Amino acid sequence: MTGTPRRAVLFDLDGTLVDSAPDIAAAADRALADCGVPGRGIERIRGYIGGGAERLIHRCLTDRLDGVAERALFDAAFAAFFKHYAADLTTRTQPYPGVIETLASLAARGYRLGCVTNKPARFTTPLLTALALAPYFDAVVAGDTLPVKKPDPAPLLHAMTRLGTQVATTTMVGDSMADLNAARAAGMRVLCVSYGYSPTARLADHAPDALIDRMPDLLPLLPA
C-alpha cells in the first residue's frame, strides 16, 4: 500500500528568508573601493542581488543588470568581495519577520523543507547556522552545489530528490524571476514574496501562484 506523498517547501535565501542586503552591499562597496570603482550603495545593490555572486559583482562593476566587466577587474573585485563578505557575513543580516515561526509551523505539520539558493555554500552554511535556521532544513542546495544555478530547474529538482518528494507535492517560495522561472521549468507550484529584492510589479506580471506580503501568509496557502 502506498503512503501519502511527502509534501515539501523549497525556500530561496536572500530576499526571501533573510534580509542580507546590508552585509552584501557593504562587502560589495568595499570590494569596489579596493578596485578604484565608486560604491553603488545599498539601495542600488539590493536590486542587483539574486543571480549569484558572479552576476552581483558584474552588475556592481558595470552598474547595469546585464553588464559584464573586464575580466581582470572582475577577478580582482570578486576575490575582494569574498574576503570582505566572509569577514562580516551576519553583522546586519536578520531573518524577515515571521520566518522562524513559519518554518517551525511547517515542520510541525510534517513538511520537508529545503533551502535552494544561488549563494555559494561557503556563505550559505554559516549564515543558516548563525541565524538558527539550519535545523529546519532537510536539504540545502547552494549556488555551487551543482554546475548550474537558478533559473535552471536542476537545483530545485536536486533538492526535491534529496527530500524524497515529488513535483506535484513540492512548492517553491522565492523573491525573484530566477526563483519563479526555475519553479516553472521544474513544473512545481511557485509562491513569491513581495518584500524581497525584485520589483513586485515584475513578479506579478508573470503570475506566480500567489504573491504574499509576509512569510506567515504562506501558511493558509498550504495544506494543513
HUSUL-V558718 format. One record per backbone hydrogen bond with DSSP energy under -1.0 kcal/mol. NH is the residue of the N-H (numbers start at 1). CO is the residue of the C=O. E is the energy in kcal/mol with one decimal. If there is no record, write none. Layout:
# HUSUL-V558718
nh = <NH & NH>
co = <CO & CO>
e = <E & E>
This chain:
# HUSUL-V558718
nh = <8 & 9 & 10 & 11 & 12 & 15 & 16 & 17 & 18 & 19 & 20 & 24 & 25 & 26 & 27 & 28 & 29 & 30 & 31 & 32 & 33 & 34 & 35 & 36 & 37 & 45 & 46 & 48 & 56 & 57 & 58 & 59 & 60 & 61 & 62 & 63 & 67 & 74 & 75 & 76 & 77 & 78 & 79 & 80 & 81 & 82 & 83 & 84 & 85 & 86 & 87 & 88 & 96 & 99 & 102 & 103 & 104 & 105 & 106 & 107 & 108 & 109 & 110 & 111 & 112 & 114 & 115 & 116 & 117 & 123 & 124 & 125 & 127 & 128 & 129 & 130 & 131 & 132 & 133 & 134 & 136 & 137 & 138 & 139 & 141 & 143 & 145 & 152 & 157 & 158 & 159 & 160 & 161 & 162 & 163 & 165 & 169 & 170 & 171 & 172 & 173 & 174 & 180 & 181 & 182 & 183 & 184 & 185 & 186 & 187 & 188 & 191 & 192 & 193 & 194 & 203 & 204 & 205 & 206 & 207 & 209 & 212 & 217 & 218 & 219 & 221 & 222>
co = <169 & 112 & 171 & 114 & 173 & 18 & 13 & 13 & 13 & 94 & 18 & 20 & 21 & 22 & 23 & 24 & 25 & 26 & 27 & 28 & 29 & 30 & 31 & 33 & 32 & 41 & 42 & 45 & 52 & 53 & 54 & 55 & 56 & 57 & 58 & 59 & 64 & 70 & 71 & 72 & 73 & 74 & 75 & 76 & 77 & 78 & 79 & 80 & 81 & 82 & 83 & 84 & 17 & 96 & 98 & 99 & 100 & 101 & 102 & 103 & 104 & 105 & 107 & 106 & 7 & 9 & 139 & 11 & 141 & 120 & 120 & 121 & 123 & 124 & 125 & 126 & 127 & 129 & 128 & 128 & 133 & 134 & 113 & 113 & 115 & 119 & 142 & 149 & 153 & 154 & 155 & 156 & 157 & 158 & 159 & 160 & 166 & 167 & 8 & 189 & 10 & 191 & 176 & 177 & 178 & 179 & 180 & 181 & 182 & 183 & 183 & 172 & 210 & 174 & 212 & 199 & 200 & 201 & 203 & 204 & 190 & 192 & 214 & 215 & 216 & 218 & 219>
e = <-2.4 & -2.1 & -3.2 & -2.8 & -2.4 & -2.8 & -1.6 & -2.1 & -2.1 & -2.8 & -1.1 & -2.4 & -3.1 & -1.8 & -2.1 & -2.6 & -2.8 & -1.8 & -2.2 & -2.5 & -2.3 & -2.1 & -1.1 & -1.5 & -3.0 & -2.4 & -2.6 & -1.7 & -2.2 & -2.2 & -2.3 & -2.7 & -2.6 & -2.6 & -2.1 & -2.2 & -1.2 & -2.7 & -2.9 & -1.9 & -2.5 & -3.1 & -2.0 & -2.0 & -2.6 & -2.1 & -1.9 & -2.6 & -3.1 & -2.1 & -1.2 & -1.0 & -2.3 & -2.0 & -2.0 & -2.6 & -2.4 & -2.1 & -2.4 & -2.4 & -2.2 & -1.4 & -1.2 & -2.3 & -2.7 & -2.4 & -2.2 & -2.6 & -2.5 & -1.6 & -2.5 & -2.0 & -1.9 & -2.5 & -2.0 & -2.8 & -2.0 & -1.5 & -2.6 & -1.7 & -1.7 & -1.7 & -2.7 & -1.0 & -3.1 & -2.8 & -1.4 & -2.2 & -2.3 & -2.6 & -2.2 & -2.4 & -2.1 & -2.2 & -1.9 & -2.1 & -1.2 & -1.6 & -1.9 & -2.8 & -2.8 & -1.9 & -2.3 & -3.1 & -2.0 & -2.3 & -2.4 & -2.4 & -1.8 & -1.1 & -2.3 & -3.0 & -2.6 & -2.1 & -2.8 & -1.7 & -2.8 & -2.1 & -1.2 & -1.8 & -2.2 & -2.8 & -1.4 & -2.2 & -1.3 & -1.3 & -1.4>
